Amino acid sequence: MFCFQCQECANNKGCTVRGVCGKPEATANLQDLLIHTLKGIALWSKEARSLEIAHSEGLFVAQCLFSTITNANWDDERFASLIGQALERREVLRQDVLAAYKAERGRDFDKTMDDSATWSGPTDSFAEKSRSVGVLATENEDVRSLRQLLIIGLKGIAAYADHAAVLGYEDENLYDFFMEALASTTEDLSVDAMVALVLKAGEISVQTMALLDRANTETYGNPEITQVNIGVGTRPAILISGHDLRDMEDLLRQTEGTGVDVYTHGEMLPAHYYPAFKKYDHFVGNYGGSWWKQNDEFEAFNGPILMTTNCLVPLKRHNTYADRLFTTGMTGYPGAVHIPDRPEGGAKDFSALIARARTCKAPTELETGTIVGGFAHRQVLALADKIVEAVKSGAIRRFVVMAGCDGRHRSRDYYSEVAQALPKDTVILTAGCAKYRYNKLALGDIGGIPRVLDAGQCNDSYSLAVIALKLKEVFGLADINELPLSYDIAWYEQKAVAVLLALLFLGIKDIRLGPTLPAFLSPNVAKVLVENFGIRAIDTVESDVAAMMDGR
């Protein structure tokens, strides 16, 4: 295997025996093969578009890309099934293209297609085939880097597109780009063309996050400032983690009046900020913290756990919650009960979780108190006059965007230390699970404005961009980079890469990125990003805080 798509890959170069995340070689090989078959669909899709053949593979491709995100799906049988489905879909598309080509041109299709379009599937050896189609199959380091930057960004965009589609919001332009981008990785393009596609991915990322923001807010209302309980009650409960708000809605409806409470974990914390969910009295609070602590926190919770999306880590031998772990959507884990997709116009059936919860004792208390959040763009812009006055009076000297991902390495302590070291006249804007490094610290407020403003999930980094663009307008600035605003971003997986590409497309420069720069950036590609966008690695807490306060 060879995998370098996450920040924690071995020696910041790549995992070659087993993923640091716990991903086995067999699973890595299956993921490579799945991406390979998707390229085949993309190539035939390109031909279909040229012949004006309508097809609907976009959402399927997005879901398959989503399934390969770090810590999303550990179930080899599910990957084998997806590969089989991809091959079947590709073959139907191929036959449609061949028939249309012959009908239009009066002769057989004679264009040579990349091997991605011709692999026969299970008749070949999975392991043998994966070695010829994996990351290292591209020998040129810079070409490999640009292709992987594009594919890894696509995976993040695909996750957001799937979240929106679950709520009934889709955009064929997004799906068309998935096809264009995947097909491009089989072609001999110039460096300029590959860089242009990467930047276009940033544009598509902005469009996708805007679509998801609209899906979430039109369905559940605009997030509001909310105090979220982090203690526990006395009733049995279900813990929901991941990112899928539609799953949250189905679960809350089905648990109402059952005597079973519902708690959020990790990136589901922002569900508490949406008005539609506030009416449920049994929606009790948030339990625990970031994804990497879940082995201990899921153990202590005592009740069933529902994983709706990625951020699922392998169980350790001593864990006893295996029979309490449920997955749904594109998430999977060997031995866990998988909740099927909802029927057309219906809801998912969570009765098995509810029945299991009734046999369990209440959660073990980990902490007490509350945390505050709900500072998405609509809420922050409602406070715009107050914020502008605070900036003009000098009460707020600088904003620091510290959005992104959390992770298990000690190097992540940097972000807690930066939060504590920033002067008391600075405000931290955050989204994603990176917030757990500082959202429970007593950092105070500035004239009633909390010093940590949590916009929500990682996809709500879009809110932070909207806020920045609005502040640029309010202050009458020509360039967003003239704002008293610095970026100190933490990344871990592919959705963070999608957010980074979105920020680059919006023209935001001088982003600090850590704990390390991505391993999939070759020295030459990294140099391009540094020279054109000012991306830099984090340094010491002291030097970075000083530089940010000086506007550097």
Stockholm file with secondary structure:
# STOCKHOLM 1.0

chainA/1-552         MFCFQCQECANNKGCTVRGVCGKPEATANLQDLLIHTLKGIALWSKEARSLEIAHSEGLFVAQCLFSTITNANWDDERFASLIGQALERREVLRQDVLAAYKAERGRDFDKTMDDSATWSGPTDSFAEKSRSVGVLATENEDVRSLRQLLIIGLKGIAAYADHAAVLGYEDENLYDFFMEALASTTEDLSVDAMVALVLKAGEISVQTMALLDRANTETYGNPEITQVNIGVGTRPAILISGHDLRDMEDLLRQTEGTGVDVYTHGEMLPAHYYPAFKKYDHFVGNYGGSWWKQNDEFEAFNGPILMTTNCLVPLKRHNTYADRLFTTGMTGYPGAVHIPDRPEGGAKDFSALIARARTCKAPTELETGTIVGGFAHRQVLALADKIVEAVKSGAIRRFVVMAGCDGRHRSRDYYSEVAQALPKDTVILTAGCAKYRYNKLALGDIGGIPRVLDAGQCNDSYSLAVIALKLKEVFGLADINELPLSYDIAWYEQKAVAVLLALLFLGIKDIRLGPTLPAFLSPNVAKVLVENFGIRAIDTVESDVAAMMDGR
#=GR chainA/1-552 SS CCBCCSTTSGGGTCBSSSCTTCCCHHHHHHHHHHHHHHHHHHHHHHHHHHTTCCCCCHHHHHHHHHHTSTTTBCCHHHHHHHHHHHHHHHHHHHHHHHHHHHHHHSSCCCCCCCGGGTCCCTTSCHHHHHHHHSGGGSCSHHHHHHHHHHHHHHHHHHHHHHHHHHTTCCCHHHHHHHHHHHHHTTSCCCHHHHHHHHHHHHHHHHHHHHHHHHHHHHHHCCCCCEEEECSCCSSCEEEEESSCHHHHHHHHHHHTTTTCEEEECGGGGGGGGSGGGTTCTTEEEECSCCGGGHHHHHHHHCSCEEECSSCCCCCCTTCCCGGGEEEETTCBCTTSEEECCCCTTSCCCCHHHHHHHTTSCCCCCCCCSEEEECCCHHHHHHTHHHHHHHHHHTSCCEEEECCBCCCSSGGGHHHHHHHHHSCTTEEEEECSGGGGGTTTSCCCEETTEESEEECCSGGGHHHHHHHHHHHHHHTTCSCGGGSSEEEEEECCSHHHHHHHHHHHHTTCCCEEEESSCCTTSCHHHHHHHHHHHCCEECCCHHHHHHHHHTTC
#=GC SS_cons         CCBCCSTTSGGGTCBSSSCTTCCCHHHHHHHHHHHHHHHHHHHHHHHHHHTTCCCCCHHHHHHHHHHTSTTTBCCHHHHHHHHHHHHHHHHHHHHHHHHHHHHHHSSCCCCCCCGGGTCCCTTSCHHHHHHHHSGGGSCSHHHHHHHHHHHHHHHHHHHHHHHHHHTTCCCHHHHHHHHHHHHHTTSCCCHHHHHHHHHHHHHHHHHHHHHHHHHHHHHHCCCCCEEEECSCCSSCEEEEESSCHHHHHHHHHHHTTTTCEEEECGGGGGGGGSGGGTTCTTEEEECSCCGGGHHHHHHHHCSCEEECSSCCCCCCTTCCCGGGEEEETTCBCTTSEEECCCCTTSCCCCHHHHHHHTTSCCCCCCCCSEEEECCCHHHHHHTHHHHHHHHHHTSCCEEEECCBCCCSSGGGHHHHHHHHHSCTTEEEEECSGGGGGTTTSCCCEETTEESEEECCSGGGHHHHHHHHHHHHHHTTCSCGGGSSEEEEEECCSHHHHHHHHHHHHTTCCCEEEESSCCTTSCHHHHHHHHHHHCCEECCCHHHHHHHHHTTC
//
